[in-house]
């Protein structure tokens, strides 16, 4: 079992407390909540994708409150300029122009959560600046460098509306540790509660009901590093990860076939070292949350799609069918690659 050091034991209890608290106000999203918890303790940025009204924003706000720390958000819009993340220019009551720190800088270097709502409504120029901040956790503004050692970016996008939206390029999506699909709950009893129970109609009150700062956000980097050190991967698991990566990037080499698909043409690329390192990071956190100090094949399979699917780049002719095709490709990979 894992080292019983208080920091890691407390971290596991904190993770469970976060899942319980968020699950009490965001119903029917247990899988998404679990994956978000993994991302928090792996220190990875998260993109949620789903239909309108499926609870994406509420879920991210709930997690931001549970994690605690300085929080900022920005709304995606077609006229959002890169500078809008850094500067806020206005005319004061005396008619004088003023420039103040924007949402990315307002909390200084202590910023913990930056929430980009409806990210696909912003133009690529705004995405580019955000990506630099995500990758480097620093930016230059006001003639000085800002570092964000505690930063985690949460973003969501609406996959239904296409007007006045900008698809995130592959390089942008690759910066996100996980891409998590959110669907409306299928359970009839939960749907009735969400529709008829007035408690779930006041989102602000729901969020305020969550204890703030269940985990000390300033400790997360150290906890994440300790998890990665403590949870070991055997040679067999390392070979398993490499074989799964080959299966989804070069399915022809393992004789994977999908009806109606030219497998030689399907996949253009993917499975980069960065993506595979994210997969292993996520799997280690899953094992840690289960109280183990070693990886199992199930750890890898459980987080494979959320960490790898958006990093599998398809031929444009298949892109409109991305979701079912990538899901089927992953399923076939699990079938043909033997688990150790």
PyMOL commands that set and color helices and strands:
alter all, ss='L'
color gray80, all
select helices_A, chain A and resi 6-23+30-42+56-67+83-86+108-110+119-121+124-136+170-174+188-196+198-201+203-208+217-230+235-249+251-254+263-266+273-289+297-311+316-319+322-336
alter helices_A, ss='H'
color red, helices_A
select strands_A, chain A and resi 46-50+70-75+87-91+97-101+111-117+138-141+144-147+152-158+178-182+267-270+312-314
alter strands_A, ss='S'
color yellow, strands_A
deselect
rebuild
show_as cartoon
